[in-house]
Amino acid sequence: MVPLPTPSALRRCVDRWAVSPRAMDAVAALSAFGLMVLDVPGLAREDNSLTGITATLVLASGAATLVLRRRAPWVPFVVALVLMGWLHELTMIQFALYSLGRFRGRRTAVLATVLYVGAAYAYFNTPGWPDRHGETLSDFLSLVVPIGVLAAGVGIAASRHDLVRALEVQRREAAARQAVQEERISVGRDVHDLVGRELTVLAVRAEVLAVRARGAAYQQDFEELADTARRAHHMLNETLVRRADGGAATPGLEGLAALADESERMGSPVDVRVAEEAKALSPLRQAAVHRVVRECLTNAAKHAPGLPVSVSITVEGPALRVEVRNPLAPAPPDRAPVSTGTGLFSMEERVTSMGGTLDARRERGAYVVTATLPSGLAH
């Protein structure tokens, strides 16, 4: 038996559909039909030989073409011209011109407006057009032209708004990608600094042992080991980017005190609690912890200035857990914080690059950032 979807799943599906383009197109079609159906009595009795039922069906069929307004906006436009000539209905053309302006841009909207005015003028000169649309050409154009120009103009404005919004989304995505790339470079630099130092120590130790083993059978083995370490260090230098500040690695847990002091100077007291087991973390993991805490303190100073911040670093079995918590500000800061919005992406990239996860959430009046990653400690 196929399980039925739960109410929450159905609600999520409805919510997703409600904000989808298809839902907006369906609303546009229903709105056009709702406006046109008000004219059904007049259309059925005065403009043509249709009955109320058949006129309603014709208008419904015409309005239904608005669901194609994104993919094929010319279809509802042509249908609107037909309805205007046959039933003398001007409502549909407004939706059609708006759709052309929004989804095909200014040039298409201008062309469609010209075609609409030309077709309306031809209808005006056609025998049988009702006099109530204007006894003279000027009266007729004063009714027809504003309808088309206004609908097309609103569509063009909406198109510009959509373009600006799309560009803003692209800008945020580009900033996020840039932040991730910078964080990857930072991770690579830290790896270079830490691994390079170990390779240097290995090469020096191998050279010392080679000198001590001079004349022994394994002297050549130590020399080859030293050469291998030097070659590996050289390849590391060529592969990873050096820091412009001289190759200094990101601080570890010892740098948290300086971060807390800096935050307190900005008015936000910081309580840092570091488990004793965490002090045995590798330098690379300590650098990740420092990076997460630094970004969290920066965000707290921007969005909740003056409020206390608690930092907890614990080792829970094989996992390292970093939690930074600060109360939510009761009111927005007097000045909007200057932020690129990419700090969370940088933290997430740093944590996920080491096989961990990052979670940022609001919880009982506080903003909590939790990073969990493998501790790398033996148990």
Secondary structure, 3 states (H helix, E strand, C coil): CCCCCCHHHHHHHHHHHHCCHHHHHHHHHHHHHHHHHHHHHHHHHHHCCCCHHHHHHHHHHHHHHHHHCCCCCHHHHHHHHHHHHHHCCCHHHHHHHHHHHHHHHHHHHHHHHHHHHHHHHHHHCCCCCCHHHCCCHHHHHHHHHHHHHHHHHHHHHHHHHHHHHHHHHHHHHHHHHHHHHHHHHHHHHHHHHHHHHHHHHHHHHHHHHHHHCCCCCCHHHHHHHHHHHHHHHHHHHHHCCCCCCCCCCCCCHHHHHHHHHHHHHCCCCEEEEECHHHHHCCHHHHHHHHHHHHHHHHHHHHHCCCCCEEEEEEEECCEEEEEEEEECCCCCCCCCCCCCCCHHHHHHHHHHCCCCEEEEEEECCEEEEEEEEECCCCC
